Amino acid sequence: MNHKLKSYILLTRLNKPIGSLLLMFPCLWGLIAACSSLSDIKQNMFIFIIFIFGSFIMRSAGCVINDIFDRNIDVKVERTKFRPLANKAIPLHDAVLIFITLSLIGLCILLSLNLLSIKIGVAAFFLLIIYPLTKRITHWPQLFLAVTFNIGVLIGYSAITNNLSIAIFFLYMAGIFWTLGYDTIYAHQDIDDDISIGVKSTAILFGNSSKYWIASFYLLMTLSLVIFGIISSQKLLFFVFVLAIITHQFLQIVKLNIKKPEVCLAIFKSNQYLGLLICIGLLSSYI
């Protein structure tokens, strides 16, 4: 593969789709929750497709702006020192141009939706830009990521219904607590480098108590899912899938070893299956 092309793929993380999936699933939750039947989903299939495409576009945009802001930090972190901007494989102006291009594509997708969805999407875009800076000022950058990464629940739901319900905010909260959990796990990969550099994270804040915090976040996620299910009158099968989600969360906590980066990464990646479980649980109401 051409070295330059490989560098652009690394910059946009197209070689690591896990982030795009974790961004995509909340969008699908919102879309599925907004529909009333499988027939309704089929009628809105075009919206589903553009949200899936948009998830990959905006995740790449988020990675690029993150690397632009963190290029002088990444070079000091073992896991990120070979990123294209950190090792100067790609010039800064190229990265800025790529970010602008991806953002414009995202804007075109957003403008195809209704006004409410556009307003939420614009707010999400500003959060996307702010997020990379939060690790410099607070130990809670994971919270900013959670609020940003899961706002697709609201955009997806409003794209079909043109309104927001109380129930959908509990589904959004479930996503926020979910991301707080899995991104704290992810942050433990870099905790030693982050401490020496001076950047902040929930992993540093919680330290050896991280397992208890992550378990608490997952408990709150489950509670939010249950409240959503009750308010939105989900069928019994949805709650069966909630039990499967609880099992997945429990196994994550049991297997977690915050001292082993490879274990943290594997558990982080396993959350793609948890996101899928929620999608299937929501779809089960149409059976």
C-alpha positions in Angstrom: 0.0 0.0 0.0 1.2 3.5 -0.8 2.8 5.0 2.3 1.0 8.3 2.0 -2.4 6.5 1.6 -1.7 4.4 4.6 -0.9 7.5 6.7 -4.3 9.0 5.7 -6.1 5.8 6.7 -4.3 5.8 10.0 -5.3 9.5 10.5 -9.0 8.8 9.9 -8.9 5.5 11.8 -10.5 3.7 8.9 -8.3 0.7 9.9 -10.0 0.7 13.3 -13.7 0.6 12.8 -14.6 0.0 16.5 -14.9 3.7 17.1 -17.3 4.1 14.2 -19.4 1.2 15.5 -19.6 2.7 19.0 -20.8 6.0 17.4 -23.2 4.2 15.0 -25.0 2.1 17.5 -26.6 4.9 19.5 -27.8 6.4 16.2 -29.4 3.1 15.4 -31.0 2.9 18.9 -32.7 6.3 18.3 -33.8 5.4 14.8 -35.2 2.0 15.9 -36.9 3.5 19.0 -38.6 6.1 16.7 -40.1 3.4 14.5 -43.3 1.5 15.4 -42.8 -1.6 13.2 -40.5 -3.5 10.9 -42.5 -2.0 8.0 -41.8 1.5 9.5 -38.1 0.7 9.5 -38.2 -0.4 5.9 -39.9 2.9 4.9 -37.2 4.8 6.7 -34.3 2.7 5.4 -32.7 5.6 3.6 -32.4 7.5 6.8 -30.8 4.4 8.4 -28.2 4.2 5.6 -27.2 7.9 5.8 -26.8 7.6 9.6 -24.5 4.6 9.2 -22.5 6.4 6.5 -22.5 9.6 8.6 -21.2 7.7 11.7 -18.1 6.7 9.8 -17.6 10.2 8.4 -18.0 12.0 11.7 -15.9 9.5 13.7 -13.1 10.1 11.2 -13.6 13.9 11.5 -13.4 13.5 15.3 -10.2 11.5 15.1 -8.6 14.1 12.8 -9.4 17.1 15.0 -8.3 15.1 18.0 -4.9 14.4 16.4 -4.6 18.0 15.3 -5.0 19.2 18.9 -3.0 16.4 20.4 -0.1 16.1 17.9 2.4 17.4 20.5 1.0 15.1 23.2 0.7 12.0 21.1 4.4 11.9 20.4 5.0 11.5 24.1 2.6 8.5 24.5 3.8 5.0 23.6 0.5 4.0 22.1 0.1 7.1 19.9 3.6 8.2 19.1 3.4 6.8 15.6 0.2 8.6 14.6 0.7 10.4 11.3 0.6 13.9 12.8 2.7 13.0 15.8 5.5 11.5 13.6 5.0 14.2 10.8 4.0 11.7 8.2 1.2 14.1 7.2 1.6 17.9 7.2 -0.7 19.8 9.5 -2.4 21.7 6.6 -3.4 18.4 5.0 -5.0 17.2 8.2 -6.9 20.5 8.5 -8.1 20.1 4.9 -9.3 16.6 5.6 -11.2 17.7 8.7 -12.9 20.4 6.7 -13.8 18.0 3.9 -15.2 15.4 6.3 -17.1 18.1 8.2 -18.7 19.4 5.0 -19.8 15.9 4.0 -21.3 15.5 7.5 -23.0 18.8 7.1 -24.6 17.8 3.8 -26.0 14.6 5.5 -27.3 16.7 8.4 -29.0 19.2 6.1 -31.0 16.4 4.6 -32.8 16.0 8.0 -35.5 18.1 9.6 -34.8 21.3 11.5 -34.8 19.8 15.0 -32.2 17.2 14.0 -30.1 19.9 12.4 -30.1 21.9 15.6 -29.0 18.9 17.7 -26.4 18.0 15.1 -24.9 21.5 15.1 -24.6 21.3 18.9 -23.0 17.9 18.5 -20.4 19.3 16.1 -19.3 21.9 18.5 -19.0 19.3 21.2 -16.8 17.2 18.9 -14.4 20.1 18.5 -14.3 20.9 22.2 -13.9 17.3 23.4 -10.1 16.9 22.6 -9.3 20.0 24.7 -11.2 18.8 27.8 -8.4 16.4 28.9 -6.3 19.5 29.6 -8.7 21.1 32.1 -10.8 18.3 33.7 -10.5 14.7 34.9 -13.8 14.1 33.1 -13.1 14.2 29.4 -14.8 10.8 29.2 -18.1 12.6 30.2 -17.7 15.1 27.4 -17.0 12.2 25.0 -20.1 10.3 26.3 -22.4 13.3 25.8 -21.0 13.8 22.3 -20.8 10.2 21.2 -24.3 9.3 22.1 -26.1 12.4 20.9 -26.9 10.3 17.8 -29.7 8.8 19.9 -31.5 12.1 19.9 -30.6 13.0 16.3 -31.8 9.6 15.0 -35.0 9.7 17.0 -35.9 13.3 16.0 -35.0 12.6 12.3 -38.0 10.3 12.1 -40.4 11.7 14.7 -39.5 15.4 14.5 -39.8 15.6 18.3 -38.1 14.3 21.4 -39.8 12.2 24.1 -39.0 11.7 27.8 -38.3 8.0 27.1 -35.6 8.8 24.5 -33.7 10.9 27.0 -33.4 7.8 29.2 -32.0 5.9 26.2 -29.5 8.7 25.7 -28.6 8.6 29.4 -28.0 4.8 29.0 -25.5 5.6 26.2 -23.8 8.2 28.3 -23.2 5.9 31.3 -22.1 3.1 28.8 -19.4 5.4 27.3 -18.3 6.6 30.7 -17.6 2.9 31.5 -16.0 1.7 28.4 -13.9 4.8 27.8 -12.6 4.7 31.4 -11.4 1.2 30.6 -9.8 2.5 27.3 -8.1 5.3 29.2 -6.3 2.9 31.4 -4.1 1.9 28.5 -2.3 5.3 28.7 -2.5 6.1 32.4 1.3 6.2 33.1 2.0 8.4 30.0 -0.9 10.6 30.8 0.2 11.2 34.4 3.8 12.1 33.2 2.5 14.4 30.5 -0.1 16.1 32.8 -3.3 15.3 30.8 -6.3 14.1 32.8 -8.8 11.3 32.6 -11.3 9.4 34.7 -8.8 6.5 34.8 -6.4 8.8 36.6 -9.1 10.2 38.8 -10.5 6.8 39.9 -7.2 4.9 40.0 -7.4 1.5 41.7 -11.1 2.2 42.4 -11.9 2.2 38.6 -13.7 -1.2 38.7 -16.2 0.1 41.2 -16.8 3.3 39.2 -17.2 1.4 36.0 -19.6 -1.1 37.6 -21.6 1.9 38.9 -21.8 3.4 35.5 -22.9 0.1 34.0 -25.5 -0.2 36.8 -26.8 3.3 35.9 -26.8 2.4 32.2 -29.0 -0.7 33.0 -31.3 1.4 35.2 -31.7 3.9 32.4 -32.5 1.1 29.9 -35.2 -0.3 32.2 -36.8 3.1 32.7 -36.7 3.7 29.0 -38.3 0.3 28.4 -41.1 0.9 30.9 -41.9 4.4 29.7 -41.9 3.4 26.0 -43.9 0.2 26.7 -41.3 -2.2 25.4 -42.3 -5.9 25.3 -41.0 -8.5 27.7 -38.4 -9.7 25.2 -36.7 -6.3 25.5 -36.1 -6.8 29.2 -34.8 -10.3 28.5 -32.1 -8.6 26.3 -31.4 -6.3 29.2 -30.5 -9.3 31.2 -28.1 -10.3 28.5 -26.6 -6.8 28.6 -26.2 -7.2 32.4 -24.4 -10.5 31.9 -22.0 -8.8 29.3 -21.3 -6.0 31.7 -20.6 -8.4 34.6 -18.1 -10.3 32.5 -16.4 -7.1 31.5 -15.9 -6.2 35.2 -14.8 -9.7 36.1 -12.2 -9.9 33.3 -10.9 -6.3 33.7 -7.3 -5.9 34.8 -6.5 -2.2 34.7 -2.8 -3.0 34.9 -2.8 -4.8 31.6 -3.4 -2.5 28.5 -4.1 -5.5 26.2 -6.9 -6.6 28.5 -8.3 -3.1 28.6 -8.3 -2.9 24.8 -10.0 -6.3 24.4 -12.7 -5.4 26.9 -13.2 -2.0 25.3 -13.6 -3.6 21.8 -16.1 -6.1 23.2 -18.6 -3.2 23.7 -19.5 -3.4 20.1 -21.4 -6.5 21.0 -23.2 -4.8 23.8 -24.2 -2.0 21.5 -25.6 -4.6 19.1 -27.5 -6.3 21.9 -29.4 -3.1 22.6 -30.2 -2.8 18.9 -31.6 -6.4 18.8 -33.5 -5.7 22.1 -35.2 -2.7 20.6 -36.0 -4.7 17.4 -37.5 -7.5 19.5 -40.5 -5.3 20.3 -41.6 -5.7 16.7 -41.7 -9.5 16.9 
